[in-house]
Amino acid sequence: MTFNPFEQEEEEIEGSMDLEMIRDDLAAELKSINEYEAQVEMLDSEEAADAIEQILEGKKVHAAKLIKLLKLLDPVQAEKLNNELR
């Protein structure tokens, strides 16, 4: 069996692309959380505010799932997060 450095690089690139996409998704979720929270404060309609709050809760779940995924795929990030949460 011969060593092929390009195979290893290809796997690393795929992994880093996955992490980049997950981080972009997390950033988008966090931005939408901020926007929805601001909307809830500005809405006059209680019914509309309740609907937006339900969406907001879903966004928070999405963000949590993405953080969990980051911890799974990036051990260094997981260690940093765990250290900060202590």
N, C-alpha and C positions, 0 to 999 in steps of 0.2 A: 504494500500500500504506500503510495507516495503522498507527500504533503502538498496540498494545493492551497496557497494563501488566499486565493481569490474566492474559494468556497467559504472560508471563514469570514472574509470581509462581507460577502453577500448576506450571510446570516446576521452579522452585526448591523448592516445597513437596514435590513428588514426590521430588526428589533428597534433600531433607533427611529425608523419611520413610524412604527407603531406607537412608540412613546411620544413622538412629536404630535401625532394625530390625537392621542388621548389628552395630552396637555392642552392642545388647541381646543378640544371639546370641553375640557374643564374650565378653561378661561371663558369660553362662550357661556357655559352654564352659570358661572359666577357673575358674569356681566348681566345676564338675564335676571338673576336673582335680585341684583341691585335695582334694575329697572322696574321689575314687578313690585318690589317693596315701595319704591317711590310712587308708582301708579296707585297702589292701595291707599296711600296717604292722601293722594290728590282727588280720588274719586268721591263724588257726592252720593252716588247710588250705592247703598249697602249691598244690594244684590250683585252689582258688578264687582264690588270690592271682595265679596265672598267668593265669587268665581275666580278672580285673579289670585286670591289667597290659596285656593285649591291648586291652581296651576303652579304657584310658587312652591308649595309643598312638594310637588312632583319634581320640580327643578332641584330642590335640595336633596332629594333622593338620588337623582341622576348624578349630582356632584359627588355625593358620598360613594356611589358605585364607581365613579371614575377614579377617585382617590384610592379606593380599594384595589382597583386594577393597576394603578401606578405602583402601589406598594408591592404587588405581585410581580410586576415586570421589571422593576428597577430597585434592586436591593439597596443601593446607595441612598436613593430617595426615601425608601422605607426606613432605613436606619435614622436618617435626619429627622423624619417626621416623628418617629417613635421617641427620639431624644427630646424633641420639643414638647411632646405631649406629657412628658414626665413631670 
